[in-house]
Amino acid sequence: MKNKIGPGGLLVAAAGCFWGTTGIFSHLFGAYGLTALMMSFLRALAAVLLITPLMLKKGRSSFFLSKRGWMIAIVQGITTQTIFSCTYFSAITHLGMSSAVILLYTSPIYVTILSRILFGERVTGKKVIALIVTFIGCALTATGGIFDLSGLSTYGLLMGLISGFMYGMLSITGRYIGEEDDPVSITYFTIVIGLIGLTILARPWNCTGIVVDLKFVIIVLTCGLFSSVLPYMLFSFGISKLKEASMAPILASVENIAATLFGYFIFYEAVGIYRVAGIALVLMSIVIINMSNDGKHKG
C-alpha cells in the first residue's frame, strides 16, 4: 500500500503537536486572571510581533500577496481566528472544556464533505472509519471517559459545532494557496486580520489590574511562538503538499495527544485508561488514513 502522509502530512502533524502546547499557556495565564479571549488576543499580538522582523528581513515583496492570497488571508483571519475564537470560547463557557473540545473535533467531518464538493475527493469506507476513530479518540482524550450531558446548552452546542466548522476552514482554504504566495506571508496576514477582530472582541483597553512583569512578557512571547507562529506556518506549508485536504484535520488531531502528554509531564495531570485508549485510537486513525490506497478523482 502506498504511504499517503509524506512530508506534508508530517508538517501538519507537527503543527498539531505545537497547538497542543496551548493548554500549557492557559495554565500559566490563569495565574493572571485573564479571560480566554484576552489570551487569544495576546497570542495573536505576540505572533504578529514575532513574525514582523522575519517579514522585514525577507524584504518588501513579502508584504505583497496575489488577489487569491489576500482572499485566503482575509477568509482565514475572519473564520479561523476571530469567529473561531468567539464561538469556541462561548462553547467552553456554556458547555465546559471537555464538551467544547469534542464538538471542535467534528471538523474532520466538515472538511471531508467540503473536500468532496470542492476538490472531488472520494469519501471511502476507510476514510469514514478513520473519521469515526478520530472522533472517538479525541472524545476520550478530552473527557477521560466522563460524559456529562446534564448541563447541555443548545446555544453552547451550536457554538461548538460552528467552532468545529471554522477550525476545518483552515484545511479547506489552505488548499487554495498557490505557488505565487509565500505561506509565511499568508500566515502573517491571516494572524494580523485575526488580531484586528480579536482586539474588537477582547477589548484589551478595558482589561485592568494585570501585572505586566518580565515573566508575563516571556509567557506571552513564547505562547505566540509555540502555539501560533510555528503551528500555523507548519500547517500552511504542510496542507499545500497533501494530496487530500480531508487528511489534514485527522493528522492535526495529534494535538490531543500532545496536550494530554504535556498535562501529564508538566502539570502531573491524571491520564487514566480512557485517555490512553483515546491516544491509541487517534494514532490508529492516522495509520488507517495513511495505509489507505484511496485515490482522488474529479466527479
CORJO-V586810 format. One record per residue. N is the residue number from 0. RES is the residue in one small letter. PHI is phi as a letter, one per 20 degrees, with the letter a starting at -180 (* if undefined). NEAR is the number of other ideal C-beta (glycine too) atoms within 12 Angstrom. D_CENTER is the distance of its C-alpha to the mean C-alpha in Angstrom with 1 decimal. Layout:
n:N res:RES phi:PHI near:NEAR d_center:D_CENTER
n:N res:RES phi:PHI near:NEAR d_center:D_CENTER
//
This chain:
n:0 res:m phi:* near:13 d_center:29.3
n:1 res:k phi:e near:12 d_center:27.2
n:2 res:n phi:f near:17 d_center:24.2
n:3 res:k phi:d near:33 d_center:21.3
n:4 res:i phi:f near:30 d_center:18.5
n:5 res:g phi:m near:20 d_center:20.1
n:6 res:p phi:g near:19 d_center:18.9
n:7 res:g phi:f near:32 d_center:16.0
n:8 res:g phi:f near:34 d_center:14.7
n:9 res:l phi:f near:26 d_center:15.2
n:10 res:l phi:f near:31 d_center:13.3
n:11 res:v phi:f near:44 d_center:10.2
n:12 res:a phi:f near:38 d_center:10.9
n:13 res:a phi:f near:29 d_center:11.6
n:14 res:a phi:f near:41 d_center:8.2
n:15 res:g phi:g near:42 d_center:7.0
n:16 res:c phi:f near:30 d_center:10.0
n:17 res:f phi:f near:36 d_center:9.5
n:18 res:w phi:f near:40 d_center:6.3
n:19 res:g phi:f near:37 d_center:8.9
n:20 res:t phi:f near:33 d_center:11.3
n:21 res:t phi:g near:35 d_center:10.0
n:22 res:g phi:f near:34 d_center:12.6
n:23 res:i phi:g near:29 d_center:15.2
n:24 res:f phi:f near:37 d_center:15.1
n:25 res:s phi:f near:31 d_center:15.1
n:26 res:h phi:f near:22 d_center:18.3
n:27 res:l phi:f near:27 d_center:19.7
n:28 res:f phi:f near:31 d_center:19.2
n:29 res:g phi:g near:17 d_center:20.7
n:30 res:a phi:f near:16 d_center:24.1
n:31 res:y phi:e near:25 d_center:24.1
n:32 res:g phi:m near:15 d_center:23.7
n:33 res:l phi:e near:31 d_center:20.8
n:34 res:t phi:f near:27 d_center:19.1
n:35 res:a phi:f near:31 d_center:15.4
n:36 res:l phi:f near:32 d_center:15.5
n:37 res:m phi:f near:32 d_center:17.6
n:38 res:m phi:f near:41 d_center:15.2
n:39 res:s phi:f near:42 d_center:12.5
n:40 res:f phi:f near:39 d_center:15.5
n:41 res:l phi:f near:39 d_center:16.6
n:42 res:r phi:f near:42 d_center:13.4
n:43 res:a phi:f near:42 d_center:13.4
n:44 res:l phi:f near:31 d_center:17.2
n:45 res:a phi:f near:32 d_center:17.1
n:46 res:a phi:f near:41 d_center:14.8
n:47 res:v phi:f near:35 d_center:17.3
n:48 res:l phi:f near:26 d_center:20.2
n:49 res:l phi:f near:30 d_center:19.1
n:50 res:i phi:e near:37 d_center:18.5
n:51 res:t phi:g near:25 d_center:21.6
n:52 res:p phi:g near:13 d_center:24.1
n:53 res:l phi:f near:23 d_center:22.6
n:54 res:m phi:f near:28 d_center:22.9
n:55 res:l phi:f near:15 d_center:26.5
n:56 res:k phi:f near:13 d_center:27.4
n:57 res:k phi:f near:17 d_center:26.3
n:58 res:g phi:o near:13 d_center:28.7
n:59 res:r phi:f near:10 d_center:29.0
n:60 res:s phi:f near:16 d_center:27.9
n:61 res:s phi:f near:24 d_center:24.2
n:62 res:f phi:e near:24 d_center:24.3
n:63 res:f phi:d near:20 d_center:25.3
n:64 res:l phi:c near:30 d_center:23.3
n:65 res:s phi:f near:20 d_center:24.8
n:66 res:k phi:g near:14 d_center:24.9
n:67 res:r phi:f near:19 d_center:22.2
n:68 res:g phi:f near:32 d_center:20.1
n:69 res:w phi:f near:25 d_center:20.6
n:70 res:m phi:f near:23 d_center:19.7
n:71 res:i phi:f near:37 d_center:16.4
n:72 res:a phi:f near:39 d_center:15.6
n:73 res:i phi:f near:25 d_center:17.0
n:74 res:v phi:f near:29 d_center:15.2
n:75 res:q phi:f near:43 d_center:11.7
n:76 res:g phi:f near:36 d_center:12.8
n:77 res:i phi:f near:30 d_center:14.2
n:78 res:t phi:e near:36 d_center:11.8
n:79 res:t phi:e near:46 d_center:8.2
n:80 res:q phi:d near:46 d_center:9.5
n:81 res:t phi:f near:35 d_center:12.8
n:82 res:i phi:f near:31 d_center:13.0
n:83 res:f phi:g near:39 d_center:9.6
n:84 res:s phi:f near:42 d_center:10.6
n:85 res:c phi:f near:30 d_center:14.0
n:86 res:t phi:f near:37 d_center:13.6
n:87 res:y phi:f near:40 d_center:11.2
n:88 res:f phi:f near:34 d_center:13.7
n:89 res:s phi:f near:29 d_center:16.5
n:90 res:a phi:f near:38 d_center:15.6
n:91 res:i phi:f near:31 d_center:15.6
n:92 res:t phi:f near:23 d_center:18.9
n:93 res:h phi:e near:24 d_center:20.6
n:94 res:l phi:d near:35 d_center:19.4
n:95 res:g phi:n near:26 d_center:18.4
n:96 res:m phi:f near:28 d_center:15.3
n:97 res:s phi:f near:30 d_center:15.9
n:98 res:s phi:f near:35 d_center:16.5
n:99 res:a phi:f near:37 d_center:13.5
n:100 res:v phi:f near:38 d_center:11.2
n:101 res:i phi:g near:39 d_center:13.4
n:102 res:l phi:f near:40 d_center:13.1
n:103 res:l phi:g near:44 d_center:9.3
n:104 res:y phi:e near:46 d_center:9.8
n:105 res:t phi:e near:33 d_center:12.4
n:106 res:s phi:g near:44 d_center:10.0
n:107 res:p phi:f near:44 d_center:11.6
n:108 res:i phi:f near:31 d_center:14.9
n:109 res:y phi:f near:34 d_center:14.3
n:110 res:v phi:f near:44 d_center:13.2
n:111 res:t phi:f near:38 d_center:16.3
n:112 res:i phi:f near:25 d_center:18.5
n:113 res:l phi:f near:29 d_center:17.6
n:114 res:s phi:f near:37 d_center:17.8
n:115 res:r phi:f near:26 d_center:21.2
n:116 res:i phi:f near:17 d_center:22.3
n:117 res:l phi:e near:21 d_center:21.2
n:118 res:f phi:d near:29 d_center:21.4
n:119 res:g phi:m near:19 d_center:23.9
n:120 res:e phi:f near:32 d_center:21.9
n:121 res:r phi:f near:23 d_center:23.8
n:122 res:v phi:d near:27 d_center:22.8
n:123 res:t phi:d near:23 d_center:24.7
n:124 res:g phi:f near:13 d_center:25.6
n:125 res:k phi:f near:28 d_center:23.7
n:126 res:k phi:f near:37 d_center:20.5
n:127 res:v phi:f near:25 d_center:21.1
n:128 res:i phi:f near:24 d_center:21.9
n:129 res:a phi:f near:38 d_center:18.7
n:130 res:l phi:f near:38 d_center:16.7
n:131 res:i phi:f near:25 d_center:18.9
n:132 res:v phi:f near:31 d_center:18.8
n:133 res:t phi:f near:47 d_center:15.0
n:134 res:f phi:f near:34 d_center:15.0
n:135 res:i phi:f near:30 d_center:18.0
n:136 res:g phi:f near:40 d_center:16.6
n:137 res:c phi:f near:46 d_center:13.5
n:138 res:a phi:f near:32 d_center:16.0
n:139 res:l phi:f near:35 d_center:18.4
n:140 res:t phi:f near:42 d_center:16.2
n:141 res:a phi:f near:38 d_center:15.0
n:142 res:t phi:d near:30 d_center:18.6
n:143 res:g phi:m near:28 d_center:20.9
n:144 res:g phi:n near:21 d_center:22.8
n:145 res:i phi:d near:19 d_center:23.7
n:146 res:f phi:d near:19 d_center:23.1
n:147 res:d phi:d near:15 d_center:24.6
n:148 res:l phi:d near:15 d_center:25.0
n:149 res:s phi:f near:10 d_center:27.8
n:150 res:g phi:d near:16 d_center:25.9
n:151 res:l phi:f near:20 d_center:24.1
n:152 res:s phi:d near:21 d_center:23.7
n:153 res:t phi:f near:13 d_center:23.7
n:154 res:y phi:f near:17 d_center:22.0
n:155 res:g phi:f near:28 d_center:19.3
n:156 res:l phi:f near:25 d_center:18.9
n:157 res:l phi:f near:20 d_center:18.7
n:158 res:m phi:f near:30 d_center:16.1
n:159 res:g phi:f near:38 d_center:13.9
n:160 res:l phi:f near:29 d_center:14.5
n:161 res:i phi:f near:30 d_center:13.8
n:162 res:s phi:f near:40 d_center:10.4
n:163 res:g phi:f near:37 d_center:9.6
n:164 res:f phi:f near:33 d_center:11.3
n:165 res:m phi:f near:38 d_center:9.6
n:166 res:y phi:f near:43 d_center:6.0
n:167 res:g phi:f near:40 d_center:8.3
n:168 res:m phi:f near:37 d_center:10.0
n:169 res:l phi:f near:47 d_center:7.9
n:170 res:s phi:f near:48 d_center:9.6
n:171 res:i phi:f near:37 d_center:12.8
n:172 res:t phi:f near:37 d_center:13.3
n:173 res:g phi:f near:45 d_center:12.6
n:174 res:r phi:f near:35 d_center:15.5
n:175 res:y phi:e near:31 d_center:17.8
n:176 res:i phi:f near:39 d_center:17.6
n:177 res:g phi:e near:20 d_center:21.2
n:178 res:e phi:f near:12 d_center:23.1
n:179 res:e phi:f near:18 d_center:24.6
n:180 res:d phi:d near:32 d_center:21.5
n:181 res:d phi:f near:30 d_center:20.1
n:182 res:p phi:g near:35 d_center:16.3
n:183 res:v phi:f near:33 d_center:16.7
n:184 res:s phi:f near:34 d_center:18.4
n:185 res:i phi:g near:44 d_center:15.8
n:186 res:t phi:f near:48 d_center:13.1
n:187 res:y phi:g near:39 d_center:15.7
n:188 res:f phi:f near:39 d_center:16.8
n:189 res:t phi:f near:46 d_center:13.4
n:190 res:i phi:f near:42 d_center:12.9
n:191 res:v phi:f near:34 d_center:16.6
n:192 res:i phi:f near:31 d_center:16.6
n:193 res:g phi:f near:40 d_center:13.7
n:194 res:l phi:f near:34 d_center:15.9
n:195 res:i phi:g near:23 d_center:18.8
n:196 res:g phi:f near:30 d_center:17.4
n:197 res:l phi:f near:38 d_center:16.2
n:198 res:t phi:f near:26 d_center:19.7
n:199 res:i phi:f near:21 d_center:21.3
n:200 res:l phi:f near:30 d_center:19.4
n:201 res:a phi:f near:30 d_center:19.6
n:202 res:r phi:l near:15 d_center:23.1
n:203 res:p phi:g near:24 d_center:23.3
n:204 res:w phi:f near:11 d_center:27.0
n:205 res:n phi:e near:15 d_center:27.6
n:206 res:c phi:e near:21 d_center:26.0
n:207 res:t phi:d near:12 d_center:29.1
n:208 res:g phi:n near:10 d_center:30.1
n:209 res:i phi:e near:22 d_center:27.3
n:210 res:v phi:e near:15 d_center:28.9
n:211 res:v phi:e near:17 d_center:27.6
n:212 res:d phi:d near:12 d_center:28.9
n:213 res:l phi:f near:10 d_center:28.1
n:214 res:k phi:f near:15 d_center:25.9
n:215 res:f phi:f near:23 d_center:23.8
n:216 res:v phi:f near:19 d_center:23.5
n:217 res:i phi:f near:17 d_center:22.5
n:218 res:i phi:f near:32 d_center:19.8
n:219 res:v phi:f near:36 d_center:18.3
n:220 res:l phi:f near:25 d_center:18.6
n:221 res:t phi:f near:27 d_center:17.2
n:222 res:c phi:f near:40 d_center:14.2
n:223 res:g phi:f near:35 d_center:13.7
n:224 res:l phi:f near:26 d_center:14.3
n:225 res:f phi:e near:34 d_center:12.4
n:226 res:s phi:d near:41 d_center:9.2
n:227 res:s phi:c near:45 d_center:9.1
n:228 res:v phi:g near:37 d_center:11.8
n:229 res:l phi:f near:31 d_center:11.7
n:230 res:p phi:f near:38 d_center:8.2
n:231 res:y phi:f near:47 d_center:8.2
n:232 res:m phi:f near:34 d_center:11.7
n:233 res:l phi:f near:36 d_center:11.4
n:234 res:f phi:f near:45 d_center:9.1
n:235 res:s phi:f near:42 d_center:11.6
n:236 res:f phi:f near:29 d_center:14.4
n:237 res:g phi:f near:39 d_center:13.4
n:238 res:i phi:f near:47 d_center:12.7
n:239 res:s phi:f near:32 d_center:16.1
n:240 res:k phi:d near:28 d_center:17.8
n:241 res:l phi:f near:40 d_center:16.7
n:242 res:k phi:f near:32 d_center:19.5
n:243 res:e phi:c near:43 d_center:17.6
n:244 res:a phi:f near:44 d_center:14.3
n:245 res:s phi:f near:45 d_center:14.2
n:246 res:m phi:f near:44 d_center:13.9
n:247 res:a phi:g near:51 d_center:10.4
n:248 res:p phi:f near:53 d_center:8.4
n:249 res:i phi:f near:51 d_center:11.3
n:250 res:l phi:f near:45 d_center:11.1
n:251 res:a phi:f near:49 d_center:7.5
n:252 res:s phi:f near:52 d_center:8.8
n:253 res:v phi:f near:38 d_center:10.7
n:254 res:e phi:g near:41 d_center:8.2
n:255 res:n phi:f near:44 d_center:10.7
n:256 res:i phi:f near:37 d_center:13.5
n:257 res:a phi:f near:32 d_center:12.8
n:258 res:a phi:f near:39 d_center:12.4
n:259 res:t phi:f near:38 d_center:15.6
n:260 res:l phi:f near:26 d_center:17.4
n:261 res:f phi:f near:29 d_center:16.7
n:262 res:g phi:f near:28 d_center:18.0
n:263 res:y phi:f near:23 d_center:21.0
n:264 res:f phi:f near:15 d_center:22.1
n:265 res:i phi:e near:19 d_center:21.5
n:266 res:f phi:d near:19 d_center:22.1
n:267 res:y phi:l near:10 d_center:24.2
n:268 res:e phi:f near:19 d_center:22.3
n:269 res:a phi:f near:15 d_center:23.9
n:270 res:v phi:d near:25 d_center:22.3
n:271 res:g phi:n near:19 d_center:24.9
n:272 res:i phi:f near:14 d_center:25.6
n:273 res:y phi:f near:24 d_center:23.1
n:274 res:r phi:f near:31 d_center:20.1
n:275 res:v phi:f near:22 d_center:21.8
n:276 res:a phi:f near:25 d_center:22.2
n:277 res:g phi:f near:38 d_center:18.5
n:278 res:i phi:f near:35 d_center:17.6
n:279 res:a phi:f near:23 d_center:20.4
n:280 res:l phi:f near:33 d_center:19.2
n:281 res:v phi:f near:44 d_center:15.7
n:282 res:l phi:f near:27 d_center:17.6
n:283 res:m phi:f near:25 d_center:20.1
n:284 res:s phi:f near:39 d_center:17.8
n:285 res:i phi:f near:37 d_center:16.9
n:286 res:v phi:f near:24 d_center:20.6
n:287 res:i phi:f near:31 d_center:21.4
n:288 res:i phi:f near:42 d_center:19.3
n:289 res:n phi:f near:29 d_center:20.5
n:290 res:m phi:e near:19 d_center:24.1
n:291 res:s phi:f near:32 d_center:24.2
n:292 res:n phi:d near:17 d_center:26.6
n:293 res:d phi:f near:29 d_center:25.5
n:294 res:g phi:d near:16 d_center:26.0
n:295 res:k phi:d near:24 d_center:24.8
n:296 res:h phi:b near:14 d_center:27.4
n:297 res:k phi:e near:11 d_center:28.1
n:298 res:g phi:p near:9 d_center:29.6
//
